[in-house]
Amino acid sequence: MSPLEFELTNEQGETVSAADYQNRITLLFFGFTHCPDICPTTLANLASVSNELEEELEKELEKELRDDLRVLFVSVDPDRDDPETLREYTESFGPEFIGLTGEKAQLETLTRRYRVTYGYGAKDDAGNYDVSHSSAVFAFNRDGEAQLLMRESDPRDAVLADLRQLLSTQ
């Protein structure tokens, strides 16, 4: 799997790259804010796991998980997901969640890099449409090297153990 590499726009409207998230464990998830099921479920599960790990690590290591973990939510729907929309969406999951987007060419480059597919459905009479996308979450170590591919079907205990291991390595 490829190392973490991208240049996108964050939820403050600033250009960021993978280097901005080095020295942290980074989870990368592709989706869109109008998603009715996969995105809110996946992000809520990651928030729950993050909260559980936060409690454990504060007791064991006396350090803040929020400083060590970033969940990058990359929208593949740039027409509807501007920085402000992304910020409002990710705020409900926690401070470690950051929304990113970009031009379609940037998103194509990034999704090709990780072999992630997505597609747009037909617009309805109101102009709404669905976006099909992967539910996988990529996990990168502090050096930006890919370590894990987490799926919705993975047992929670396994996800916790894997992230615990990544977070404990310096």
Contacts in CASP RR format, 6 or more apart in sequence:
PFRMAT RR
TARGET T0000
AUTHOR 0000-0000-0000
METHOD contacts of the structure
MODEL  1
MSPLEFELTNEQGETVSAADYQNRITLLFFGFTHCPDICPTTLANLASVS
NELEEELEKELEKELRDDLRVLFVSVDPDRDDPETLREYTESFGPEFIGL
TGEKAQLETLTRRYRVTYGYGAKDDAGNYDVSHSSAVFAFNRDGEAQLLM
RESDPRDAVLADLRQLLSTQ
1 114 0 8 1.000
1 138 0 8 1.000
1 146 0 8 1.000
1 149 0 8 1.000
2 113 0 8 1.000
2 114 0 8 1.000
2 146 0 8 1.000
3 18 0 8 1.000
3 140 0 8 1.000
3 143 0 8 1.000
3 144 0 8 1.000
3 145 0 8 1.000
3 146 0 8 1.000
4 18 0 8 1.000
4 21 0 8 1.000
4 26 0 8 1.000
4 28 0 8 1.000
4 140 0 8 1.000
4 144 0 8 1.000
4 145 0 8 1.000
4 146 0 8 1.000
5 17 0 8 1.000
5 18 0 8 1.000
5 113 0 8 1.000
6 17 0 8 1.000
6 18 0 8 1.000
6 74 0 8 1.000
6 100 0 8 1.000
6 106 0 8 1.000
6 109 0 8 1.000
6 110 0 8 1.000
6 113 0 8 1.000
7 15 0 8 1.000
7 16 0 8 1.000
7 17 0 8 1.000
7 106 0 8 1.000
8 15 0 8 1.000
8 16 0 8 1.000
8 17 0 8 1.000
8 74 0 8 1.000
8 100 0 8 1.000
8 101 0 8 1.000
8 102 0 8 1.000
8 106 0 8 1.000
8 110 0 8 1.000
9 15 0 8 1.000
9 16 0 8 1.000
9 83 0 8 1.000
9 100 0 8 1.000
9 101 0 8 1.000
9 102 0 8 1.000
10 16 0 8 1.000
10 83 0 8 1.000
10 98 0 8 1.000
10 99 0 8 1.000
10 100 0 8 1.000
11 83 0 8 1.000
11 84 0 8 1.000
11 86 0 8 1.000
11 87 0 8 1.000
11 90 0 8 1.000
11 98 0 8 1.000
11 99 0 8 1.000
11 100 0 8 1.000
12 83 0 8 1.000
12 87 0 8 1.000
13 83 0 8 1.000
16 100 0 8 1.000
18 26 0 8 1.000
18 144 0 8 1.000
21 70 0 8 1.000
21 72 0 8 1.000
21 144 0 8 1.000
22 142 0 8 1.000
22 143 0 8 1.000
22 144 0 8 1.000
23 142 0 8 1.000
24 67 0 8 1.000
24 68 0 8 1.000
24 69 0 8 1.000
24 70 0 8 1.000
24 142 0 8 1.000
25 68 0 8 1.000
25 69 0 8 1.000
25 70 0 8 1.000
25 139 0 8 1.000
25 140 0 8 1.000
25 141 0 8 1.000
25 142 0 8 1.000
25 163 0 8 1.000
25 166 0 8 1.000
25 167 0 8 1.000
26 69 0 8 1.000
26 70 0 8 1.000
26 71 0 8 1.000
26 72 0 8 1.000
26 139 0 8 1.000
26 140 0 8 1.000
26 144 0 8 1.000
27 46 0 8 1.000
27 69 0 8 1.000
27 70 0 8 1.000
27 71 0 8 1.000
27 72 0 8 1.000
27 137 0 8 1.000
27 138 0 8 1.000
27 139 0 8 1.000
27 140 0 8 1.000
27 150 0 8 1.000
28 72 0 8 1.000
28 74 0 8 1.000
28 114 0 8 1.000
28 137 0 8 1.000
28 138 0 8 1.000
28 139 0 8 1.000
28 140 0 8 1.000
29 39 0 8 1.000
29 42 0 8 1.000
29 43 0 8 1.000
29 46 0 8 1.000
29 71 0 8 1.000
29 72 0 8 1.000
29 73 0 8 1.000
29 74 0 8 1.000
29 136 0 8 1.000
29 137 0 8 1.000
29 138 0 8 1.000
30 74 0 8 1.000
30 75 0 8 1.000
30 76 0 8 1.000
30 111 0 8 1.000
30 116 0 8 1.000
30 118 0 8 1.000
30 133 0 8 1.000
30 134 0 8 1.000
31 38 0 8 1.000
31 39 0 8 1.000
31 73 0 8 1.000
31 74 0 8 1.000
31 75 0 8 1.000
31 76 0 8 1.000
31 77 0 8 1.000
31 118 0 8 1.000
31 131 0 8 1.000
31 133 0 8 1.000
32 39 0 8 1.000
32 75 0 8 1.000
32 76 0 8 1.000
32 77 0 8 1.000
32 80 0 8 1.000
32 81 0 8 1.000
32 131 0 8 1.000
32 133 0 8 1.000
33 39 0 8 1.000
33 75 0 8 1.000
33 77 0 8 1.000
33 80 0 8 1.000
33 81 0 8 1.000
33 85 0 8 1.000
33 86 0 8 1.000
33 89 0 8 1.000
34 77 0 8 1.000
34 80 0 8 1.000
34 128 0 8 1.000
34 130 0 8 1.000
34 131 0 8 1.000
35 131 0 8 1.000
35 133 0 8 1.000
36 130 0 8 1.000
38 133 0 8 1.000
38 135 0 8 1.000
38 152 0 8 1.000
39 73 0 8 1.000
41 152 0 8 1.000
42 135 0 8 1.000
42 137 0 8 1.000
42 152 0 8 1.000
43 71 0 8 1.000
43 73 0 8 1.000
43 90 0 8 1.000
43 93 0 8 1.000
43 97 0 8 1.000
44 93 0 8 1.000
45 152 0 8 1.000
45 156 0 8 1.000
46 71 0 8 1.000
46 93 0 8 1.000
46 97 0 8 1.000
46 137 0 8 1.000
47 93 0 8 1.000
47 94 0 8 1.000
47 97 0 8 1.000
49 156 0 8 1.000
49 159 0 8 1.000
49 160 0 8 1.000
49 163 0 8 1.000
50 65 0 8 1.000
50 69 0 8 1.000
50 71 0 8 1.000
50 94 0 8 1.000
50 96 0 8 1.000
52 160 0 8 1.000
53 65 0 8 1.000
53 69 0 8 1.000
53 160 0 8 1.000
53 163 0 8 1.000
53 164 0 8 1.000
53 167 0 8 1.000
54 64 0 8 1.000
54 65 0 8 1.000
54 66 0 8 1.000
56 164 0 8 1.000
57 63 0 8 1.000
57 64 0 8 1.000
57 65 0 8 1.000
57 68 0 8 1.000
57 167 0 8 1.000
58 64 0 8 1.000
58 65 0 8 1.000
61 168 0 8 1.000
65 96 0 8 1.000
65 167 0 8 1.000
66 95 0 8 1.000
66 96 0 8 1.000
68 167 0 8 1.000
69 96 0 8 1.000
69 163 0 8 1.000
69 167 0 8 1.000
70 96 0 8 1.000
70 98 0 8 1.000
71 93 0 8 1.000
71 96 0 8 1.000
71 97 0 8 1.000
71 98 0 8 1.000
72 98 0 8 1.000
72 99 0 8 1.000
72 100 0 8 1.000
73 86 0 8 1.000
73 89 0 8 1.000
73 90 0 8 1.000
73 97 0 8 1.000
73 98 0 8 1.000
73 99 0 8 1.000
73 100 0 8 1.000
74 99 0 8 1.000
74 100 0 8 1.000
74 101 0 8 1.000
74 107 0 8 1.000
74 110 0 8 1.000
75 81 0 8 1.000
75 86 0 8 1.000
75 99 0 8 1.000
75 100 0 8 1.000
75 101 0 8 1.000
75 102 0 8 1.000
76 107 0 8 1.000
76 111 0 8 1.000
76 118 0 8 1.000
76 119 0 8 1.000
76 131 0 8 1.000
76 133 0 8 1.000
77 120 0 8 1.000
77 131 0 8 1.000
78 101 0 8 1.000
78 102 0 8 1.000
78 103 0 8 1.000
78 104 0 8 1.000
78 107 0 8 1.000
81 89 0 8 1.000
81 101 0 8 1.000
82 101 0 8 1.000
83 99 0 8 1.000
83 101 0 8 1.000
86 99 0 8 1.000
86 100 0 8 1.000
86 101 0 8 1.000
87 99 0 8 1.000
89 99 0 8 1.000
90 97 0 8 1.000
90 98 0 8 1.000
90 99 0 8 1.000
91 97 0 8 1.000
101 107 0 8 1.000
111 117 0 8 1.000
111 118 0 8 1.000
114 138 0 8 1.000
116 133 0 8 1.000
116 134 0 8 1.000
116 136 0 8 1.000
117 132 0 8 1.000
117 133 0 8 1.000
117 134 0 8 1.000
118 131 0 8 1.000
118 132 0 8 1.000
118 133 0 8 1.000
118 134 0 8 1.000
119 131 0 8 1.000
119 132 0 8 1.000
119 133 0 8 1.000
120 129 0 8 1.000
120 130 0 8 1.000
120 131 0 8 1.000
121 129 0 8 1.000
121 130 0 8 1.000
121 131 0 8 1.000
121 132 0 8 1.000
122 129 0 8 1.000
123 129 0 8 1.000
135 151 0 8 1.000
135 152 0 8 1.000
136 149 0 8 1.000
136 150 0 8 1.000
136 151 0 8 1.000
137 149 0 8 1.000
137 150 0 8 1.000
137 151 0 8 1.000
138 146 0 8 1.000
138 148 0 8 1.000
138 149 0 8 1.000
138 150 0 8 1.000
139 146 0 8 1.000
139 147 0 8 1.000
139 148 0 8 1.000
139 149 0 8 1.000
139 150 0 8 1.000
139 162 0 8 1.000
139 163 0 8 1.000
139 166 0 8 1.000
140 146 0 8 1.000
140 147 0 8 1.000
141 147 0 8 1.000
141 166 0 8 1.000
141 169 0 8 1.000
142 169 0 8 1.000
142 170 0 8 1.000
147 162 0 8 1.000
147 166 0 8 1.000
148 162 0 8 1.000
148 166 0 8 1.000
150 159 0 8 1.000
150 162 0 8 1.000
END
